[in-house]
């Protein structure tokens, strides 16, 4: 959800008709793609938005990995 939440917020994904994809549709597709299941996507989303301690490092790790790959 740390990745999906900001991508959804900026309208990164669209439905076939060009309208912004709903968080529900986006979550279902991500679950299918990754073979995972979110028990309650909306609760997970709010947890990401309201997290104040123990922040995940996923975005920093992704950025660092992309930078390392770009200099090879």
N, C-alpha and C positions, 0 to 999 in steps of 0.2 A: 504494500500500500504506500510505502514511502516513495515509490516511483510513480505509481498510478495517480495519486492525489494531485501532485503539481501538474502532471501532464494533462489531467482532466481539467484542472482549473484554468489552464491557458488555452484550452480548446484544441489540443494537439491532435486528437482523433475525431474523425467525422463519420457519420452514418452514410450509407450509400446515396442518400438524397442530398448530401452536403451539409446537413445540420449537425451541430455538435453531438457527439455520442454521449449517451447517458452514462452515469457512473455504473449503473446496474449492468448495462450491455458491455461496457468496457471491462468490468470485473469478470463477467462470465467468459468473455473471450480470453482474458489473461489466465483464468483458471484452466481453461481448455488447453491453451498453449503450453502452460508450465506443468500441467498435471497436478494442480493443487486445488484446495477448496478453502475459501474464506467462510467461516461460520456465519458471521454477520458483517458484511462489507461496510455498511454505514457506521457501525460501531468502530470497526478498524480504522476507518477514515478519520473519525473524530478523535481517536486515540493518537493518530499521527499528528493531527492539527493541535491537540492540546498537550502534547508531550513536553514536559519541562525538564525532566531529568533523564539520565541514561539515554541520550539521543543516539540514534543509530549512526553508523559511519558509512552507510551504503553509498550515499552520493559522493562523499569524499573518496571512497575506495574506487568507485567507477571513474571519477575524474582522474585520479592518480593513474589508474590502469590505462586509460586513453592516452594520457600524456606519455607514459612509458612506451606504449605501442607506437606512438607517432615519431619517436626519436630512433626507432630501430631501423 
